[in-house]
């Protein structure tokens, strides 16, 4: 009852008024009087449309997001070609996203931003995205790949994903509210109210989401395996009057996010998965994630009469998380704790160990649960200047930007020991805070970017260059010194200086625009591992876009030539060598592929339309050398990278008739490897292919109020999404959702 109330609470905040229109493609329309998206990374300075970008640029706009009312970022981003995804928990809480063949591990190989500001917990020192913005509160999502991605950094090989949050509406007072409720206690509520006068604007927003979960823990059939998320946002702005000769604006943003999730990394052996994929072993019953994120941002901008724009953003993000997870087990009671993965590698050879995972009695204190307790801080200042000007017949748009940034990850971890008795984990003892890990990873960075977009007739060239200067520091403290009074026992530093050139080009042939680009790709290594080299590549792309009044389509081929690829040691990939956070060299790698997309809206008369769209990605990523690695294993030239599907397809079709619409989406993902290799994929190293259908319908009761319903996984397909770190884990089963939305 509480969750149903939360879902619908936002509706009580609103009253009918005037419906507003949305331009989903350009991002320049108005939702409740939404202003042009100044925090967009694609639409810049009012002079560059996303269709003119020299490279791959995609926007999932407000109407696209509203179509299914998703709260899962995986389901949103699968609509964009060139995006590689590995699902994990069924709700999109901990996404694994890669772009153009970059490794997907915890989205740590791409640049993540919210409103153009780095949003990963520690983007340089520890980029693994254990905090991820709630996509259900976003106004738009942008994905940039290729030469244009060098503008953002620090990770420029695959590209950047930017989440545009709800801005302050400019057309007086406005608001929006929606609520949905569904199977297994799923709920989602989103509401905001705000407006602007001639000189002042403000917005208040909340997003609530949760579920009871879809898994059942052995021996605890009523246990909660779901999550609860709470988001709160406030914005306040002062600005010049509408009739002022210049446009000056100062905006303050504060956001608070909390997540409590009963999530685990422990999966199932193949036979148990085949019998009941939504089962959870009793040994995982104490696994739980809690996280708290605070976001602060002050942005000042000035637009002059000649369209010159100057902007500066001071930002800070604080994130504290604790993820208690089953780490290892003393299976035979001899005092030696053993890794869990060998049980999944050969369950027939470890029947007693598998029985303990399922709930059998253990020796005293035989199950070790690690408290992965970490605190992150990220802060900095970024400034930009955008200057349009002409020189003779050349039209320029000059961009200069700089960022001073620092971030850190603080690990102060301990462990709990439990005995398993009659299927229940009974607490035995706890180690002191810091006894498992006591260290800091820090980064100080300064970055500059220069770009000049030059238009000459039908040809547009966009040369640019980026500089990244980074100092990475790892501080290790004695594990018996949680207060760190004695100072670090070891300090390791790494200094990095990189220049990253890029060149993009477009040629306008009317309805067809040819595009090409070349850029230097770069990702910094993590602190603390002196043998890890920076990840570098040369990236190439070429293709074409077509658009007329009926159809829009694009086809882009990409090729990334890595001189060195890095493997990130995280618990999510089952890393058992070195320390969590270490990185390992993978040597030369080639990633190539094709991105295709098309959309059209055929009509019958003026009453009925049939929108249709498709996005396809082919990815081939291979190692180019033979080597032995503790992290990558035994690798031969030609071996495919793990967790990268060769084929991904998203197709969507629907019908709109007056106030009624219905949309069917289908997502196909081919089988993937869980370890590097070539040839037929062994069963123990394979996640099978799948096709998932979602169906959504909407009825506009009035211009302001609409009702909607959705069925996720329409055919109730049973499928696995991962085999690492320990065992098979399932995608979400069929879920029915219904709700209502209101705009004024």
N, C-alpha and C positions, 0 to 999 in steps of 0.2 A: 504493500500500500504506500509505503514511504517513497519507493522508487517511481511508482506511477504518479505520485503527487509532484515529485521533483521534475518529472518529464513534462508535466503540464503547467508547472508553476509559471513558466515564462509567459504563457498565454494570458495569465491574469494581469501582467504588467501593461498590457496593450489595450488600445481601443481603436475601432475602425476610423480610418481617415482616407487619404488618397493613395492609390497604388502608384508605384514608381516603376520605371522601365529599367532594363539592364541590357547593356551591350556586352555580351559574354566574350566576344572574340578580342576586341581591342582593349578592353579594360578601361575604356575612357567614358563609359556610360555612367548611369547613376542608379544605385540601389538605395532607395530612400534618400536620394540626393547625394549619392556617393561621388566624391570629387575624383578628378583624374588621378591615377595611381602614381604619385610622386615617389613612392617607395618601391616601384617596380624596377627590376633589373633588365627588363626587355624594352619597355616603352620609356624612352629617355628624353627629357627636355622638351617634349611636345613636338619634336621634329623627326623622330624615328619610330616607325610602326614596326611591330614584330615581323611582319612580312618582308621588311627591308633589311633585317638583320643578316649580316654576312656569316651565316652558320645556322646551326639547328636551334630553334627557339620555339617553345610550345607553351601555351597558356591553357590551363584548365580553369575556365572562368566561372563567375557566379552562377550562371544558369546551368553549366555543366555539373557543378557541385550540387546544385539543387535537384537535379534530375533523379538521383538515387538517395540523396540525403545520407551519404555514407559517413561513418565515423572511423573507418579503417583506411589508412593512407595507402596500403597495398592495393585496395580496390580502386582508389583514385588514380594512382600513378601507372597502373597497368594500361591505362588508356593512351599513354604517351610512348611513342616508339623510341627504342634505344635505351629503355630503362630495364635493368635486370633486378629481379626481386626474389628473395627467399623468404617465404612466410615462416612464422614461428609459433605464435600463440593463438592465432585465430581471430584476434581483435585488432592487430596492427599496433600493439603497445610498444613492441621492440622491433622495429622494421630493420631489414637488411637490404640496403639499396645500393646498386652499382649502376654506372653509366658507361655504355659502350665497352663492356668487357672488363671493367675494373672489378676487383674482388668485392663481394657484397657484405663482408663481415661487419656487422653492426654499423653499416653506413659510414665507415671510417675512412673511405677512400674517395669521397666526394666532398664538395663544399656545401654545407647546410646553412641556410640563412632564414631569418624572419625579418621581413621589411628591410632587406638589404644588410642586415647585421648578423655576424656570425653567431650561431645559436647552439652548436655542439657544446657539450659540457666544458671541454678544454680543447679548442680547435687545433692547437699546435701540439700540446704536450700529451693529451689523451683524448683523441677525437671520437672514440667509440660512443655512439649515440644512445646512451642509457636514458637520457632525457630526449624526448621528441615532441615537438609541438602538436597539439590536438588538431587534426585536419578538419574536424567538424565545426570549428569556430572560424575557419579561414574564409576570406572573400575570394581568393584565387590562389592557384599554385603555378609557379613558373619553373620550367626546366630549360637550362641552357647548356649546350654541348658544343664542342669544337673551338674554333679560334676565339669566339666571343667569351668563352669561359675564363680565359686568362685574365680578364678584367677583375675577377673576384678573389680567387686564391684563398688559402694557400694551396689547395689541391686542384690542379688544373688539367689533369690527364683526362678524366671522364667528363667533368663538368660541375654544374652547380644547380641546386634546387632551392628556390626561394618561396617562402610561405608569406602571402600578403594578408595581414590581419585586417579586421574590420576597421575602417577609418571613420573619423568623425564626419557625419553627413553635413553637407553644406546648404541644402535647401530647407532651412528652418528645422523644426523639430520632427524627428522620424524615429522609427524603431522596427524591430523584427523579433518574432518569437516563434519557436517551433518545439514540438515535443513528440517523442515516439516511444512506444513500448512494444516489447515483443517476447519471443520464446525464451524460456529459461531466465526470466527476470531481466531481460535486456532493456535498458532505458537510455534515452539520450534527450537532453534538453538544451536549447541554445536561445538566448535572448539578449538583445541590446537596445538601449535607448540613448538618444543624443541629439545634438543639433548645434547650430552656430548662429550667432548674431553678427553684427557688422565687425566686431572686434574680438569676440570670445567664442570658443567652442568647447564641448565636452562630450564624453561618451562613457557609459557604464555597460559592462558586458559580463555574462557568465555562461559557462558551458559545463554541463554535468553529463556523465556517462558511466555506465557500469553494467554488470551482469553477474548472475550466479555461476556462470561457467558452464561448460558442456562436458566436463570430465567427471568421473566418479572414482574416489580414492578407495582402494581395497579396505574393507572393514569400516568405512565411514561414508555410507551412501548419501548422507545429507550434508556432507562437508562442502563448504563454499570453495569452488575452484575458479571463481571469477575475479572481478576487480571493481574498484570504484575510483573515478577520476573527477576532480573538481578544478575548474579554472575560473579565475576572476581577473578582469582587466578594467583599467581606467585610463582615460586619455583626457588631457586638458590642454587647450591651445589658446594663445593670444596672437593676433595678426593685424596687419594693417587694414584699413577700410577698403571696401571694394573699389572706390573711386580714386584711391591713392595711385600715384604714378609708378610706384614700385610695389611688389608683393613681398612683404616680410612676414615671417611666421616663426613662432617658437612653440614647440609642443613637448609635453611631458607624458611619458607612458610608464605605467607600473602594471606588472602582471604577476599573479601568484598561481602556481599549479601544484596540485597534490595528487599522488597516485598510490594506491594500495592494491597490490595484485598478488593473488595466491598462485604464483607462477613457478614453474620448475624447469630445469634442463633435463630431468630424468624422463626418458622415453620408454619404449617397450621393445622386447625382442620380437622378431618377425611373427612367430606363431601366436603370441599374445595379441599382437596388432591385428592379425587376420581374424581372430576370434572376437575381439572387442577393442576397436581403435581408440575409444574414448575412456578407456581404463587408465588409472594412475596407480602405480605401485605404492604400497603403504609406506615404504621407506622415504617417500617424498613429502609426507604429510606436514613437515615443519618448514617447507620451502615457502618463502614469502618475500616480496619486494615492497619497499616503501621508498618514496621519493618526494622531495619538496624543492620546488624551483621558484626563484624570485628573479624577476626581470625589471631592470631600470633603464630608461632611455630618455635623453634630452636631445631634441633635434631643432636646430635653427636653420632656416633657409631664407634666401633673398633672391628674388627674380627681378632683374632690371628691365628697363624699357626695351632694350635690344635683345631680350630673351636670354641674356647671360644669367646663369644660375649658380649660386654659391650655397653649399650646404655643409653643415658640420653636425656630427652625432657623437655624443658622449654616452657610453653604454657600460652596463655591468650585468652579469648573470651569475647568480649563486645557486648551486645545486648540491643538495645533500641526499645521499641514497644509501640504503642498506638492503642487500639481497642475501638473505640466509638461504643457502643451498646445500644439499647433501654433497659432501666433498669426496669421501672415501669411506671404506668399511674395513674393520678387522674381522674378516669373514670366519676365520678358524679360531679366534680367541687367543692367539699367541702374542698379542701386543703389537703386531705389525699391521699397519693400515695399508690396504691395497687399492689400486685404481679400480673403478667400476667398469670401464670400457671393455676389458678382456671378457667379462661376463657376456657382453653383447656380441663380441667377436665369435665366441664359441659357447653358446649356452649349454649345449649338451655335455661339455667338459667341465662345467661349473654348476651342477644342479643345486648343491647346498648354498652356494652364493646367490643364485637366482631365487631360491626359496626365501632368503633373508630379504631381498628386494621386495618380494611379494608379501612379506609380513611374518615370516617365521621368527621364532625367538632367536636372539643373538646373545653373545657374551656381554658381560657388563661393560657399558660405555663403548660399544663396538661401532656405533654409527657416529661419524664426525660431520657436523654441520658447520660450515664456515660462514661467518658474518662478514660478507664483502662490504665493509663499511668504508665509504669514500666521500670526500667533500671536494667540490670543484669550484673554482672561481675563474671568471673570464671578464676582462674589462679592457677598455681602450677608447681611442678617439679616432674617428675617420672623417676626413674632409674631402670635398670634391668641388671642382670648378668645371662648368660646362659652358662653352662659348661658341655660339654659331656666328659664322662670318663668311664673307665671300672675298675671293681674290680673282678678279677678272671673271672668267666663265666657270671657275671652280667654286663649288659650294662646300663649306667645311662645317664640321661639328666637332670641336676640340674638347676632349675630356681629360682632366688631370685629377688624380685622386691619390690620397695618402692615408695610411693607417698606422697608428702606433698601438700596439696590443701586448697584453701580457695575460697569461693564464697559468693555472696550476691544478694538479690533482694531488690530494692528500689521502694516503691510505693508512688507516689505523685499525687493523682488522684483528679479530680473535675468533675462537672456535668454541662450539658447544658439543658435548658428548652425551649420547643417549643410548639407553638400552632398549631393545625392541622386545616387548613382552605382550603376548597375546595380540599382536598386531598394532600395539600402541607404543609410541616412542616416549620413554620415561626419562626425564632429565637426570643426569648424573653429576656433571661438573662443567665448569666454564673456565677457559683460560683468561688471563688478564688482557685488557685492551692493548693492542699492539704486538701481542705475542706471535701472531701469524704474519703480519706485515706491518712495518713501521717505516714509511718512506714518503717522500715528496717528489713529484715531477713538475718542473717549471719550464716556462717558455717566455722569452721576450722577443718581440718581433717588430720590425718596421718594414713597411711595404709601400711602394710607389707604383703608379700605373699611368702611362701616357698613351692617348689614342687620338687619332685624327681621322674622322670619317670624311672622305673626299668624294664628292659627286661631280662627275664630268659627263654630261649627256646621259647616255644609258648605263655607263659604267660607274660603279661605286667601289672604291678601295678603302679598306679600314686597317691601316697599319697600327700596331700597338706594341708596347713593351712593358713588362712588369719586373720589378725588383723585389726580392724577398731576402731580408737579412734577419737571421734567426739565431738566438742563443738558447740552447736546450740544456737544462741542468737536472741531474738526478741526485737527490740527497737520501742516503740510507742512514737510519738511526738504529741504535741498539734496541732489540725487541724487549728488553727489560727496562727500557727508559721511555714509557709512554708520554711523559711530560717533556721529553727531549731536552732535559737540562744539561746533558753532557755534550750537546751538539752532535752533528753528523759523524758517523764512523767512516763514511766514505762519500766523496763528492766527485761526480763525473760531469764534464761539460763538453758540449759539441757546438761548434760555430759553423753556420751555413750562410753562404752568399750565392744567390742565383739570379741571373738575368733571363727572362722568359719572353722571347719575341713572339709575335703573332701577326698574321696577315690574312685578312678576309677579303673576298671580292664577290660582287654580284653584277650581273649584266641583265638589263631589263629588255625583254623581247615582247612587251605587251602583256598578254595573259600568262606568259612564261617568264620566270626569272631564274637564270642560272646562278649557282652559288659554288664557291670553292674556298678552301682555307687551309692554312698550315700553321701550326703552333708548337711551342715547346711545352711539354707536359712535365709537371713536377709535383711530388708529394714529399714533405720532409720526413726523415726517420724519427722515431720516438727517442726520448732521452734515456740514457743508461746503457745502451748496447753499442759499444764503440765500433763493432764490426759491421753494423748495419749502415749501408750506404743510402743516400737519398734515392727515391724512386724517380726515374726520368724516362722520358719518351719524346719522340717526334710524332705529332698527330696530323693526319691529313684527312680531308673530306672533300667531296664534290657531289653535286646533284642539281636538282631543279625543283622549282615550285610552279604549280599551275593554279590559276584561279580565274573564274568568270562568274557570271550571275547564277550559275547552276551548280558548279562543282569546284571544289578546291582539293588539291592533291600535292604530295611532295614525295620525292625519292632521293635519298642521300646515302652514299657509300662512304664508309669510314675505314681508316687504317691507322693503327697505333703501333709504333715500333719502339718497344721498351728496351733500353740498355740494362735496366735493372728493375725487377718487380719485388715489392716487399710483402712478406707474409706477417700478419699481425697475430701475436700470441694472445688469444682471449679465451676465457672459459667457454664462451658460446660456441667455439669451434673445437673444443675438446683438447686444447693445447696442454701438453704435459712435459714440455721441455723449457728450461730457463724459467723466467718469471713472467707472470701475466703482465702484459704491456710491452714485452720485448718484441723486437722485429727481426726478421730473418731474410737474407737476400735470396731471391729466386732467379737472378740472372736475366738473360735476354728472353723476351716474350713478344709474340706478335698477336695482336687482337684486331680482327677485321670483321666487317659485316655490312648489312644494308638495313636502312630504316625506310619503311613505306607507310604512307597514311593517305586517306582520302575521305571526303565527306560530301554529302549532297542531301537535298531536301526536295524530292519530287512531290508534286501536288496534283490533286484532282479538283479542279475548279478553285474556289477561294476558301472552301470549307475544310478540306481534308489534306493533310500533308504526311509524308512518310520519311522522316529524317533517318539517315543511315550513315554510319561511319565505320572505318576499319583502320587498325594500326598493326603493322607486322614488323618484327625485328628478327633478323638472322645474325647470330653472333658466333664467331669461330675464334677462340683464344687458345693459343698453344705455347708451351715452352719450346725454346729454340736450342737448348743445350742439354747435355747429360750431366747429372750431378747427384750427389748424395747429401741429404739434409735431414737433421733431426726434426725439423718442422714439416718440410714438404715430402719427406720420404725419399724413395729411390725414383728419380725422374729421368726420363729419356726424351730426347728431342722429338717433338711431335705430340707429346702427351697433352691432353686437354686440361685446362684449369678446372678445378672443382666448382660446383654450384653455379654454373653458367649454362642455361638452357640454350641450345642451338636455335630453337624456333619458339617464338612467342607470338600469339595472335590475339587481338581483342577486336571483336566485331559487335556493333550495336545497331539495332533497328527498332523502329517504333511507329506509332500512328498518333496523330494529333487531330482531334475533331472537336472544334469549339473549346469548351472548358475541360474536355476529357483528353488525357494522354496516357499512353502505355508504352513502355520501353523494355526491350529484352537485350541483355548484354551477355556475351559469351567470351570466355577467356580460356585459351589453350596454351599449355606450357609443356614442352617436350621433356623427356626424361633427362636427368642430370646425374653427373658423377659426384660422389662425395669425397673422392680422392683423385689426385692426378693420375691419368692413365690414357690408354688408347685401345681401340678395338672394342669388341663387345664388353658391356659393363657387367661385372659380376653382381649377383643379387645383393650381396652384403655391402656393395659400394654404390648402390643405385637408389634413386628416388624416381618412381615411375611417372610417366606423363599423365596428364589429366585435362579435362575440359569441364569448366564450371559455368553454369548459367545463373544469372540473376534477373529477376523480373520486378519492375516497378510500375505503379500506376498513380495517377493524380487526378483529382476533380476540383476545379476551381468553383467553389460555392459562390463567391463574389470576387470582385477584383482584389479584395484584401485578404480573404480567407480561403484556404484550400485544404483538402483532405488528401492524404497519400497513404499508400501501402507498398510494402516491398517483401519479396521472398529472396533471401540470399541462399545460394546453392539450391536452386529450384528442384533439381532431380535428386537431392540428398546424396550426392556422390561422396563415397568414402575414399579419401586420398591422403597420402603422406606428404608432408612438406619438408621434412628434414630427417637426417639420420645422425647428425652430430648435435651436441657432443656425446650423448649416450643414448642410443636407441631411436626408434622411429617415433615421430610425433605427428599428430593428425591436423588436417585443416578443419575448419569449423563445419559442423553439420548444417542441415537446413534450418533456417531461422525465419520465422514470420514476424513482420514488424508493421505496425500501423501508427498513424499519427496525424497531426494537424499543424498548419503553419499560418502565421498572420503577419502581414506587413502594413505599415502605415507611414 
